[in-house]
Amino acid sequence: MTKQKPLITVLTGAGISTDSGIPDFRGPNGVWTRDPAKEKLFTLQNYLADEEVRKASWLARKDSPAWTARPNAAHEALADLERNGFPLRVVTQNIDGLHQKAGIADRKVIELHGTMFTVRCVDCGARTTMREALDRVEEGEPDPSCTECGGILKSGTIMFGEMLDPDTIDRAAQVAAACDLFWAVGTSLTVEPAASLCAIAAQAGARITIVNAQATPYDPLASTIVREPIGEALPKLVQTLVQEYA
């Protein structure tokens, strides 16, 4: 008789996307590690107050490697879980949409920090696509304003100093509390409230697996800690689980 497949919640951070050519922020070769000044581009107060910061931000968005990035072996491994019938939810700190590109249904991906593919006016709330805004940048508008009210446009991502959407956090907490297995992959587990999802899952009785190159504050809660490269480790974890429940 086939065993009932466990409900799996996976929290993913920047480390899962580095093999796709998207650098992380805080790692040894991270964007902010190499150039701490770039953190200003991701701080809401600086962004709103300084037109030059906004101009630099638009250029960084235009040149982001995420536009051409493809899912790597780790993204594909998680999609394989879903294809093999495992009930799966992905909570991601990433904004690159690679989980969905790998084939995971959009409704099963909770994007804690939003998405790079939309733009929002901070004044009137009007929304458009990032592609439309970047087209305006390429046509000579270094800091495009809202076409509805003339207000400041920003990416549909959460910046430092900006509150996360409470409904999104609630959904993430619910899937963490409901799962049987909780995997934290490629995240330093130092940014709250995402990191505390580990504690929520553990308190609810889930088995915790952490796949990350460096130690994290939540390692003591984990029954399994993997330091191997994510692109190698995650396919192995998935294959083992699939075989166990075949």
PEHUJO-V510860 format. One line per field, one symbol per residue. phi: phi as a letter, one per 30 degrees, with the letter a starting at -180 (. if undefined). psi: psi as a letter, one per 40 degrees, with the letter a starting at -180 (. if undefined). burial: + if it has 24 or more other C-alpha atoms within 12 Angstrom, else -. A space follows every 10 residues. Layout:
phi = ???
psi = ???
burial = ???
//
This chain:
phi = .ddddddccc ccbeddcddc jcddccdecd edddbeddde dcceeddddb dddddddddd ddcddddcdc ecdddddddd eddciddbbc cbddcciddd ddjdeedccc cdcibdcbbb ddcciebbdd eddddddddj cdbdcdddbi ddcbddcdce jcdddddddd dddddddcdc bbccbibdhc ccdedddedd ddddjddcbc cadcdbdced dddbbbcded dcddededed ddddcd
psi = hhihhihhhh hiaddeedee ehiadeidfi ddddgddedd eehddddddh dddddddddd ddeheddeii iadddddddd dddeehhhhh hieieeeddd deehhdeehh gdeaieeiii hedeeiiaid ddddddddee hdghihedee ihiiifihih ehhihddddd dddddddeid hhhhhfiefe hieddedddd dddeeihhhh hidiiieedd ehdhhheihd dddddddddd dddde.
burial = -----+++++ ++++++++++ -+++++---- +-------++ ++++-+++-- --++++++++ ++---++--+ ++++++++++ ++---+++++ ++++++++++ -+++---+++ ++++++++++ ++----++-+ -+++--+--- -+++++---- -++++++++- ---+---++- +++-++++++ +++++++++- --++++++++ ++---+++++ ++++-+-++- ++--++---+ +-++++++-- ++----
//
